[in-house]
Amino acid sequence: MLELQSVSPVPGAGSVRRFYAFQLSTEGFFLSAIWILYLQSRGLSLTEIGLAEAAFHLAPVLLELPSGSFADMVGRRWSLALGSALVAASTAVLWIADSLPLAMLALFLHGASFSFRSGANQAFLYDALGDRQSSYAGIFGRLLGASYLVAAAAAWLGATLSDISYNLPFALTIGVALGGVWLAAGLSEPPRKRGDAGSSGSVLSHLGEAHQALRALPTVTAMLVFSGGFWAVVTVSGLYLQAAFSERGLSNSLIGAVVGAMLVMDALGALLAGPASRLGRFSTQIVVLAAISGFALAGTASGTLWFALTAFMLSRFASGVIEPLLFAWFNHQLPSDQRATLLSIESWLFSLTMIFAFPLAGRLAETQGWGTLYLFCGVVTMVMALVILVGVVLRRRFAPGAR
């Protein structure tokens, strides 16, 4: 495997702080608790909304790896700026969406925005930390915690404003996204020297080098597959929470409060990832936390409202701890010049899964009820945890000391 390590100077502290501001701005999406309700108000069924969400995930399937190469070869700040510009464009289209084709276009553009930001944001931060990279799990966890708190506030505020007019959260989202373009464009990163492995040649040759690097990392490949599936379940259960609790009689503002509480639990979990990273093996941490998340998701199927909410919040807390642990591990394993590209594989797998999972989940909820959907999500998560456990046991048997 090629050992590709950056030798360029890392960005200054000012640029790192500017990146923190940019990352927080990406959480200023004031539609997160109400976009499904908004599309329902425009006449779309849950099945149609599922198809629109599938269009969201089609964008990363098509663009995730090319956008990762764009970030590695052209510049991560430009990839981040383009991602925020696409958020503004997608929100404008969603605002006027009154049919399935427009909704699909809006969500496709929004999915493209994630393609250009995913991988590039973590790659920028990891390289920018320089000699503090060993503390990445704690630093990224704190940033994630703050991000989730901002997202929680945005979800609650957007849902509350939507009771007055849907126009308000749409306008706020577009304004914050345009601010993110300005923040990203002002970031500084190491100059890309002609002839560096990550800055020359075609996208295809860069992808070939990334493939060569990944072939030498089978454990990373296995965890990328696990991560894509795990986050697909987390996303399905989180997005359909809006419709599930709307049917139980909750108003938009109350649903916004529930989604806000969900994001607070994500934040609490992320904030504890630093201390958790020092407790035992990485593989043990992931298996235990994934099992807890699965059991809790199954508990969300309960017909008792308070118990279902409590169980769901526990599942989000567990996934909140997993996120920084998992991505810190990925960043430690991957070569710098292909980091954004290789991290994009995880997002690509996630989106490929979601193209099928989200509409099927909507259909399952329509035909069998929300309890069945959440029970199914919990079982799938527990099965994934079991597969990882079996893999760990086999690996330790044939490669003692493996993490």
C-alpha positions, -999 to 999 in steps of 0.1 A, spaced: 0 0 0 12 35 -7 20 54 24 6 88 16 12 113 44 9 151 40 40 171 46 25 205 40 20 229 69 -14 227 86 -38 256 86 -36 281 114 -58 283 144 -78 310 129 -88 288 100 -97 260 124 -120 283 143 -135 294 110 -141 258 102 -159 253 135 -182 282 126 -188 267 92 -196 233 107 -221 249 131 -237 268 102 -244 235 84 -267 226 112 -289 257 106 -314 236 87 -347 249 100 -368 223 81 -354 191 98 -385 185 119 -411 196 94 -401 188 58 -421 156 57 -451 174 72 -446 202 46 -446 178 17 -477 161 31 -494 196 33 -485 200 -4 -504 168 -12 -477 141 -13 -483 107 2 -458 89 25 -449 66 -4 -442 96 -27 -421 112 1 -402 80 4 -395 81 -34 -383 118 -30 -360 107 -2 -347 80 -25 -338 108 -49 -318 124 -21 -297 93 -17 -293 88 -55 -272 119 -55 -245 106 -32 -245 72 -51 -237 91 -83 -215 119 -68 -200 107 -35 -167 93 -49 -162 120 -75 -169 147 -49 -144 131 -25 -118 132 -53 -127 168 -60 -121 177 -23 -87 158 -23 -75 172 -56 -90 207 -59 -95 217 -23 -116 208 6 -128 244 12 -142 246 -23 -160 213 -18 -175 226 14 -185 259 -2 -202 241 -31 -220 219 -6 -235 249 12 -245 266 -21 -264 234 -30 -283 235 3 -296 270 -6 -306 259 -41 -323 227 -29 -343 246 -2 -355 271 -28 -368 243 -50 -384 224 -20 -402 257 -11 -421 257 -44 -425 219 -47 -461 209 -53 -455 176 -72 -433 145 -69 -409 156 -97 -401 189 -80 -398 172 -46 -374 147 -61 -353 174 -77 -351 194 -44 -340 163 -25 -315 153 -52 -298 187 -49 -298 184 -11 -282 150 -14 -256 164 -37 -248 190 -10 -240 162 15 -218 146 -11 -196 176 -13 -195 182 24 -191 146 37 -156 134 39 -142 169 30 -152 183 64 -136 155 84 -105 154 62 -100 191 66 -104 190 104 -82 160 109 -53 175 88 -58 209 104 -53 195 139 -17 187 132 0 173 163 -34 171 181 -47 144 157 -45 118 185 -72 137 203 -95 137 173 -122 116 189 -126 141 218 -124 172 196 -147 158 170 -171 146 197 -173 181 212 -178 197 178 -205 171 170 -221 178 204 -222 216 197 -235 209 162 -263 187 175 -273 214 200 -275 239 172 -295 215 151 -318 209 180 -324 246 184 -329 250 146 -354 221 145 -374 235 174 -374 271 160 -382 260 125 -411 239 137 -424 266 159 -422 292 131 -440 268 108 -471 271 129 -471 308 119 -459 303 83 -438 277 65 -421 306 46 -401 316 77 -381 285 82 -374 282 45 -361 318 43 -339 313 74 -324 280 59 -315 297 27 -298 327 45 -277 305 68 -267 283 38 -254 313 19 -235 323 50 -219 289 50 -206 295 15 -188 326 27 -173 309 57 -160 279 36 -145 300 9 -125 318 35 -108 287 49 -71 282 44 -55 248 37 -21 235 27 -12 244 -9 -15 214 -32 19 209 -49 21 197 -85 31 161 -84 16 152 -50 -3 120 -51 -35 137 -40 -33 167 -62 -24 155 -97 -37 132 -123 -73 124 -132 -102 116 -110 -100 80 -122 -64 76 -113 -70 91 -79 -99 67 -74 -76 39 -85 -50 48 -58 -78 50 -32 -90 15 -42 -54 2 -39 -51 17 -4 -85 2 7 -76 -33 -5 -48 -34 20 -72 -25 48 -99 -53 50 -109 -43 85 -116 -8 74 -136 -21 45 -158 -42 68 -164 -13 92 -173 10 62 -200 -15 53 -213 -17 89 -213 21 92 -233 26 60 -260 1 72 -261 14 107 -266 50 98 -293 40 73 -313 25 102 -306 55 124 -318 79 96 -349 60 87 -360 58 124 -352 95 129 -369 109 98 -401 89 101 -404 100 137 -422 131 124 -450 113 108 -452 86 135 -458 111 163 -480 134 142 -504 105 139 -504 103 177 -518 139 178 -486 159 184 -486 194 169 -457 207 147 -442 226 176 -443 195 199 -428 174 172 -401 200 169 -395 197 206 -392 159 203 -367 162 174 -348 188 193 -346 165 223 -334 137 200 -306 159 188 -297 169 224 -293 131 231 -271 129 200 -251 158 214 -247 142 249 -235 110 233 -210 128 211 -197 148 241 -190 116 260 -172 99 231 -138 112 242 -139 95 277 -156 65 261 -127 61 236 -104 52 266 -127 24 278 -117 -9 263 -112 -20 227 -127 -1 198 -145 -32 185 -160 -39 220 -173 -3 222 -190 -5 188 -207 -39 195 -220 -29 229 -233 5 217 -249 -9 186 -267 -36 206 -280 -9 230 -292 12 201 -310 -19 186 -327 -29 218 -339 7 223 -352 11 188 -372 -21 193 -386 -5 225 -398 25 204 -424 1 189 -442 3 223 -478 16 222 -471 36 254 -460 71 243 -437 79 272 -419 45 270 -415 48 232 -400 82 235 -377 72 263 -365 42 243 -360 62 212 -339 88 231 -317 60 245 -311 47 210 -300 82 199 -277 86 228 -260 53 219 -256 63 182 -243 97 194 -214 80 212 -207 58 182 -204 85 156 -171 102 168 -156 69 179 -162 54 145 -150 83 125 -120 89 147 -110 53 140 -115 57 103 -94 88 102 -66 71 121 -65 43 96 -67 62 63 -39 80 44 -42 117 43 -41 124 6 -70 100 0 -89 106 33 -118 125 18 -123 100 -10 -121 69 13 -145 85 38 -169 91 9 -172 54 5 -190 52 38 -215 78 27 -218 61 -7 -228 28 10 -252 46 33 -269 63 4 -271 32 -17 -288 15 12 -312 44 18 -324 44 -19 -342 12 -11 -346 14 27 -365 47 29 -394 40 5 -397 4 17 -398 17 53 -426 41 44 -445 13 27 -440 -9 58 -453 18 81 -483 24 58 -493 -12 56 -482 -27 90 -480 4 113 -452 24 130 -447 -2 157 -437 -28 131 -413 -4 114 -395 4 147 -393 -32 158 -378 -41 124 -352 -13 127 -342 -26 162 -338 -62 150 -317 -51 120 -294 -31 143 -290 -60 167 -282 -84 138 -255 -60 126 -240 -58 161 -240 -96 162 -222 -98 129 -195 -75 141 -192 -95 173 -187 -127 153 -162 -110 131 -142 -97 161 -142 -132 177 -129 -148 146 -103 -121 140 -90 -124 175 -88 -161 172 -67 -160 140 -49 -126 147 -45 -122 185 -43 -86 197 -64 -73 168 -87 -44 177 
